[in-house]
């Protein structure tokens, strides 16, 4: 007995249609709605399969089941099993079809939502890119400024991207700039104020005060009191954000073989551009320090300086940014040779100890002891000789006031008998210097830093050039430090004699390089911290250190 499979399939389709009709009668309206699409799809698939078999024209295209006396029983058993299976399906089909329909709807909804999300993200990214382009165009409109020309030249030679990550592995101790959202391009092209048009500049690192003042950090009353310094904090955070971005930029290009003057001038032009330098309202707080090896501080290359950064150099890069006279003062040490790791770690850990120990009513002499203990727990081996690391006793941290980088109080890096206390509302530069030398600096070498005496009284000046130079200094720098390179950049020429007269008159203070004995090495790290009513804020904290 031979039966065509096509007939069997067709009969199954007819039977399935009958079962479907029975289901529809028993299903609720909502279940039916959900199941319609699935039932329709199943019918179409089975109908198509039946049609496929019915259209077959040649014998080899026809599937034949040969039921002889020996396998008739097997065939009946198979059909019986199929009937049982179909019966089980019929009992559960009512609920399963509805559930499948619901899942299908949910899945479809998720796909639609995901598409919308991707579309919005793409739209937002496009908007952000266009906005960035408009900001850059606006910021670069004033071609009379040297810093604008500098950034335009940088753009012409660089591939502009928006990414936060930067690998700092070429430097010893410094950490990488991590992945994350950023408002800045790489290299930087957007001034800080255009990145934060609502003036919501990033907060620094908040730390609880030591001792009994620790609970202030959770006090609502103290948080309200913080708002009394709102304008000052806004200025400081803006300057600090500029500092971080300039630091990151500097770390992207500083390499052995570069001239110190090129390092400093590139950093300074970017500093001016990002802060949108505007006379005394905003700009650089003091000349960039690029002190090598035994020179601890106050060395900035003068015009014509050909000094080069070497692989074995230990360079202290110290620079500042100011907004309305509110100064952020930071420094880190550039080294490429792992020989100096412990020297750098000593300075960095000592600075961190100073930041941790700082607080309202903390005695400065006791804070110096904390710094010294941390610093002098290190030793460093250089060229086979082991050196104990020493704190430089006569080089200290300091308070900062508007337009006054050294505002009176000093933070020693060794234990002293000082009973002077830190006070609420004060701004401090916590800086430490680790040395392989004597732990004592002297003034040596050609002067590059100059600064007007903060409380300078009027003095009669007979030298005409001294008068015109003082007028320029008052209008451009006031009591902020400056250098010879900046005088020449602003078009001043023949200033040497006038500058000497101002120094001799006590109006301008020359600030020579501060040095340990030659052959020794000095490392430095520095942060700016504000003692707010609620807690202390390390304003200049960054991913790098």
C-alpha positions in Angstrom: 0.0 0.0 0.0 1.6 3.3 -1.1 0.4 6.7 0.2 1.6 10.0 -1.2 3.2 12.2 1.6 1.6 15.2 -0.1 -1.8 13.9 0.7 -0.8 13.4 4.3 0.6 16.9 4.6 -2.6 18.4 3.0 -4.8 16.4 5.5 -2.7 17.7 8.4 -3.2 21.3 7.2 -6.9 20.8 7.0 -6.9 19.2 10.5 -4.8 22.1 11.8 -7.3 24.6 10.5 -10.2 22.8 12.3 -8.3 22.9 15.6 -7.6 26.6 15.0 -11.3 27.3 14.6 -12.0 25.5 17.9 -9.3 27.6 19.7 -10.7 30.8 18.3 -14.1 30.1 19.8 -12.7 29.5 23.2 -10.1 32.3 23.3 -10.8 35.8 24.7 -10.6 38.8 22.4 -7.2 39.9 23.8 -5.7 36.4 23.4 -7.1 36.2 19.9 -5.5 39.5 18.9 -2.1 38.4 20.2 -2.4 34.9 18.5 -3.7 36.0 15.1 -0.2 36.8 13.7 1.3 33.6 14.9 -1.6 31.3 13.7 -1.6 33.1 10.3 2.2 32.6 10.0 1.9 28.9 10.9 -0.9 28.3 8.3 1.1 30.0 5.6 4.2 27.9 6.3 2.2 24.6 6.2 0.2 25.7 3.2 3.4 26.6 1.4 4.9 23.2 2.2 1.8 21.3 1.0 1.8 23.3 -2.2 5.5 22.5 -2.7 4.8 18.8 -2.6 1.7 19.0 -4.8 3.6 20.9 -7.5 6.2 18.1 -7.8 6.0 16.5 -11.3 8.7 13.9 -11.5 8.8 10.5 -9.7 12.1 11.4 -7.9 10.5 14.6 -6.5 7.7 12.6 -4.8 8.3 11.2 -1.4 6.6 7.7 -1.1 5.9 5.7 2.0 5.9 2.0 1.3 3.7 0.2 3.8 4.1 -3.5 3.5 2.8 -6.1 5.9 6.0 -5.8 7.9 6.1 -2.0 8.5 2.3 -1.2 8.5 2.3 -1.7 12.3 5.3 0.8 12.7 3.4 3.3 10.6 0.3 3.0 12.7 2.3 3.5 15.9 3.9 6.6 14.5 0.6 8.1 13.6 -0.8 7.3 17.0 2.1 9.1 18.7 1.6 12.1 16.5 -2.1 12.2 17.5 -1.2 12.1 21.2 1.4 14.9 20.7 -1.2 17.0 18.8 -3.7 16.5 21.6 -1.2 17.8 24.2 -0.5 20.8 22.0 -4.2 21.6 21.8 -4.6 21.8 25.6 -1.8 24.3 26.1 -2.1 26.2 22.8 -4.5 28.7 24.2 -2.1 30.2 26.8 1.2 29.7 24.9 0.1 31.6 21.8 -1.0 34.6 23.9 2.3 34.5 25.8 4.3 34.3 22.6 2.4 37.3 21.2 3.1 39.3 24.4 6.8 38.5 24.2 6.8 39.4 20.5 5.2 42.8 21.3 7.7 43.4 24.1 10.6 42.5 21.9 9.3 44.7 19.1 9.0 47.6 21.6 12.6 47.1 22.9 13.9 47.1 19.3 12.0 50.3 18.6 13.3 52.0 21.8 16.8 50.9 21.0 16.6 52.3 17.6 15.3 55.6 19.0 18.1 55.7 21.6 20.8 55.1 18.9 19.2 57.8 16.7 19.1 60.3 19.6 22.7 59.5 20.5 23.9 60.0 17.0 21.9 63.3 16.8 23.4 64.4 20.1 26.9 63.5 19.0 26.4 65.5 15.7 25.0 68.5 17.7 28.0 68.4 20.1 30.5 68.2 17.2 28.8 71.2 15.5 28.8 73.2 18.7 32.5 72.4 19.3 33.2 73.7 15.8 31.3 76.9 16.4 33.1 77.4 19.7 36.5 76.9 18.2 35.6 79.3 15.3 34.5 82.0 17.8 37.5 81.6 20.0 39.9 81.8 17.0 38.3 85.0 15.6 40.8 87.4 17.3 43.9 86.9 15.2 45.7 89.8 16.9 46.5 87.6 19.9 49.7 85.5 19.7 48.1 82.6 21.6 45.3 82.5 18.9 47.9 82.3 16.2 49.7 79.6 18.1 46.5 77.4 18.4 45.6 78.0 14.7 49.1 76.7 13.8 48.6 73.8 16.1 45.3 72.9 14.5 46.8 73.0 11.0 49.4 70.5 12.0 47.3 68.2 14.2 44.5 65.8 14.0 41.7 67.1 16.2 39.8 64.5 18.3 37.6 64.5 21.4 39.1 62.0 23.7 40.1 62.2 27.4 42.5 59.3 27.6 46.2 60.1 27.4 49.1 57.7 28.0 51.7 59.2 30.4 53.9 56.1 30.7 56.9 58.0 29.2 57.1 59.8 32.5 58.1 58.4 35.9 55.4 58.4 38.6 52.8 60.4 36.7 49.6 58.5 36.0 47.6 58.4 32.8 44.6 60.6 32.0 41.7 58.2 32.1 38.9 57.5 29.7 35.7 59.5 30.3 33.5 62.3 29.0 35.3 65.4 28.0 34.3 68.9 26.8 37.8 69.5 25.3 39.4 68.4 22.1 42.8 66.8 21.8 44.9 68.9 21.3 43.0 71.6 23.2 41.1 74.1 21.0 38.1 75.2 23.2 38.6 77.8 25.9 37.4 76.7 29.4 34.6 79.3 29.6 33.1 78.0 26.4 33.1 74.5 27.7 31.3 75.5 30.9 28.9 78.3 29.7 26.8 77.8 32.9 29.9 78.3 35.0 29.5 74.9 36.5 33.3 74.2 36.6 34.4 70.8 37.9 34.9 70.5 41.7 38.3 69.5 42.9 38.9 66.6 45.4 37.0 67.2 48.7 38.7 65.8 51.8 37.3 65.7 55.4 39.3 67.7 58.0 41.4 65.8 60.5 40.2 65.4 64.1 37.1 67.0 65.5 36.4 69.0 62.3 35.8 65.9 60.2 32.0 65.9 60.8 31.8 69.3 59.1 31.8 67.6 55.7 28.3 66.2 56.3 26.9 69.4 58.0 24.1 71.1 56.0 24.9 74.3 57.9 28.6 74.3 56.9 27.6 73.6 53.3 25.4 76.6 53.3 28.3 78.6 54.7 30.4 77.4 51.8 28.1 79.5 49.6 29.5 82.7 51.1 32.7 82.0 49.1 30.8 81.1 46.0 32.4 83.7 43.7 35.9 82.9 44.9 35.3 79.2 44.5 34.0 79.7 40.9 37.1 81.7 39.9 39.4 79.1 41.5 37.7 76.1 39.9 37.8 77.8 36.5 41.5 78.4 36.9 42.0 74.9 38.2 40.2 73.3 35.2 42.4 75.4 32.9 45.5 74.1 34.8 44.5 70.5 34.4 43.9 70.9 30.6 47.2 72.7 30.2 49.0 70.1 32.2 47.6 67.3 30.1 48.6 69.2 26.9 52.2 69.8 28.2 52.5 66.1 29.1 51.6 65.2 25.5 54.6 66.9 24.0 57.4 67.2 26.6 60.1 64.8 25.6 63.9 64.5 25.9 65.7 66.7 23.4 63.4 69.7 23.6 64.6 73.2 24.5 63.3 74.4 27.8 62.3 77.7 26.2 60.1 75.8 23.7 58.5 73.8 26.5 57.6 76.9 28.5 56.4 79.0 25.6 54.1 76.3 24.2 52.6 75.8 27.7 52.2 79.5 28.3 50.5 80.1 25.0 48.0 77.3 25.7 47.4 78.6 29.2 46.6 82.1 27.8 44.3 80.7 25.1 42.3 78.3 27.3 41.8 80.9 30.1 41.2 83.7 27.5 43.8 85.9 28.9 42.5 89.4 29.5 45.0 91.6 31.3 44.5 91.4 35.1 41.1 89.7 34.8 42.5 86.4 33.7 45.8 85.0 32.6 49.1 83.4 33.7 49.9 83.9 37.4 53.7 83.7 37.1 56.4 82.6 34.7 56.6 78.8 34.0 59.4 77.3 36.2 61.5 74.7 34.4 64.2 74.1 37.0 66.7 71.4 36.2 68.4 68.9 38.5 70.0 70.9 41.4 67.9 74.0 40.7 64.9 73.8 43.0 62.8 76.7 41.8 62.5 80.1 40.1 64.3 79.2 36.9 62.6 80.1 33.6 64.5 80.4 30.4 65.4 83.9 29.3 65.4 85.0 25.7 68.2 83.1 23.8 68.5 80.3 26.4 69.4 77.1 24.5 69.2 74.7 27.5 67.8 71.2 26.5 65.9 68.7 28.5 67.8 65.4 28.6 66.8 61.8 29.4 68.7 62.0 32.7 67.2 65.4 33.7 65.0 66.0 36.7 62.8 69.0 35.8 60.4 70.8 38.1 57.6 72.2 36.0 55.9 74.9 38.1 53.2 77.1 36.6 50.1 79.1 37.6 46.7 80.4 36.3 44.7 83.2 37.7 41.1 84.4 37.3 40.2 87.7 38.9 43.5 87.4 40.8 42.5 84.0 42.3 45.6 81.9 41.7 46.0 78.1 41.2 49.7 77.1 41.8 50.8 73.6 40.9 54.0 71.8 40.1 55.2 68.3 39.2 58.5 66.7 38.4 59.4 65.5 34.9 61.8 62.5 34.8 62.3 59.8 32.3 65.0 57.7 34.0 63.7 55.2 36.6 66.8 55.9 38.7 65.0 58.9 40.3 61.8 57.1 41.1 62.3 57.2 44.9 63.2 60.9 44.8 60.0 61.7 43.0 58.0 59.4 45.3 59.4 61.1 48.4 58.2 64.5 47.1 54.8 63.3 46.0 54.1 61.4 49.2 55.2 64.3 51.3 52.9 66.6 49.5 50.0 64.2 49.9 50.8 63.9 53.6 50.7 67.7 53.8 47.3 67.8 52.1 46.0 65.1 54.3 47.2 66.8 57.5 46.1 70.3 56.5 43.0 71.7 58.2 41.4 74.4 60.4 43.4 75.1 63.5 46.2 72.8 62.5 49.6 74.2 63.6 52.0 74.8 60.7 55.0 73.6 62.7 53.2 70.2 63.4 52.2 69.9 59.7 55.9 70.4 58.8 56.8 67.5 61.0 54.3 65.2 59.2 55.8 66.3 55.9 59.4 65.7 57.1 58.7 62.2 58.5 57.2 61.2 55.2 59.9 62.7 53.0 62.9 61.5 55.0 61.7 57.9 55.1 63.0 57.6 51.6 66.5 57.0 50.1 67.6 56.9 46.5 70.5 55.2 44.7 72.1 57.2 41.9 75.2 55.8 40.0 75.9 53.3 42.7 75.7 55.7 45.7 72.8 55.8 48.2 71.5 59.2 49.2 69.1 59.9 52.1 66.3 62.1 50.8 66.1 65.4 52.7 63.4 68.1 52.9 64.6 71.5 51.9 64.3 73.4 55.1 64.2 77.0 53.7 61.7 76.3 50.8 58.1 76.2 51.9 54.5 76.1 50.9 52.5 79.3 51.4 49.1 81.0 51.6 47.7 82.6 48.5 45.6 85.8 48.3 44.2 87.7 45.3 47.1 88.9 43.2 49.5 87.8 45.9 51.2 84.4 45.4 53.0 84.5 48.8 50.4 86.0 51.1 52.2 85.7 54.5 51.9 82.3 56.1 54.5 79.6 55.3 54.1 75.8 55.4 57.4 74.3 56.5 58.5 71.0 55.2 60.4 70.2 58.5 59.3 70.3 62.1 59.4 73.8 63.6 58.3 75.5 66.8 55.7 77.6 64.9 52.4 77.8 66.7 50.7 79.6 63.8 47.5 77.9 62.8 45.7 77.4 59.6 42.3 79.1 59.4 39.0 78.7 57.7 38.7 80.3 54.3 42.5 80.3 53.6 44.0 79.2 50.3 47.3 77.2 50.5 49.9 76.0 48.1 51.1 72.8 49.6 54.5 72.1 48.0 57.5 70.0 49.1 61.0 69.6 47.7 62.9 66.3 48.0 66.7 66.7 47.7 69.8 64.6 47.6 71.8 67.6 48.6 72.1 69.5 51.9 68.5 70.3 52.3 69.2 74.1 52.0 68.9 76.3 49.0 70.8 79.5 48.0 70.1 82.1 45.3 72.4 81.6 42.3 72.5 82.4 38.6 70.8 84.8 36.1 67.4 86.2 37.2 64.4 85.4 35.1 61.5 86.0 37.6 60.5 89.5 38.7 57.6 90.7 40.9 56.4 94.0 42.1 56.4 94.5 45.8 52.9 93.9 47.0 52.9 96.8 49.4 55.2 99.0 47.4 55.0 102.7 48.3 55.2 105.4 45.6 58.9 106.3 44.9 60.0 109.2 42.7 61.6 107.9 39.5 64.0 110.0 37.5 64.8 107.5 34.8 62.2 108.0 31.9 62.4 104.3 30.8 61.7 103.2 34.4 58.5 105.2 34.5 57.1 103.9 31.2 58.1 100.3 32.2 56.5 100.6 35.6 53.3 101.8 33.9 53.3 98.7 31.6 54.0 96.5 34.6 51.1 98.0 36.7 48.6 97.6 33.8 49.7 94.2 32.7 51.0 92.3 35.7 50.3 94.5 38.8 51.7 92.4 41.7 51.8 89.1 39.7 55.3 87.8 38.7 56.6 88.3 35.2 59.8 87.5 33.2 61.9 89.0 30.5 60.4 86.8 27.8 57.0 88.3 28.5 58.3 91.9 28.3 59.7 91.2 24.9 56.5 89.4 23.8 54.5 92.5 24.7 56.7 94.7 22.5 58.9 96.1 25.2 62.5 96.8 24.1 65.4 98.4 25.8 63.9 97.6 29.2 67.1 96.4 30.9 68.2 99.7 32.4 64.6 100.7 33.4 64.1 97.3 35.0 67.4 97.7 37.0 66.2 101.1 38.2 62.9 99.7 39.4 64.8 96.9 41.3 67.2 99.3 42.9 64.3 101.5 44.0 62.7 98.5 45.8 59.6 98.6 43.6 60.4 95.4 41.8 61.8 92.3 43.5 64.3 90.2 41.4 63.8 86.5 42.2 67.0 84.5 41.3 67.0 80.7 40.9 67.0 78.8 44.1 69.7 76.1 44.1 71.2 73.1 46.0 74.9 72.4 45.3 75.6 71.2 41.7 75.6 67.5 41.4 72.5 67.1 43.6 69.0 66.4 42.4 65.7 68.0 43.6 62.1 66.8 43.0 58.9 68.8 43.7 55.2 68.2 43.8 52.6 70.9 44.6 48.8 71.3 44.8 46.5 74.2 45.7 44.0 73.5 48.5 41.1 75.7 49.9 40.0 75.4 53.5 36.2 75.7 53.1 33.8 75.8 56.1 32.7 72.2 55.3 35.9 70.6 54.2 39.1 71.1 52.3 39.1 71.0 48.5 42.2 70.1 46.6 41.3 72.3 43.6 44.2 71.3 41.3 43.8 67.5 41.6 44.0 65.6 38.3 44.3 62.1 37.0 48.0 62.6 36.6 48.8 63.3 40.3 
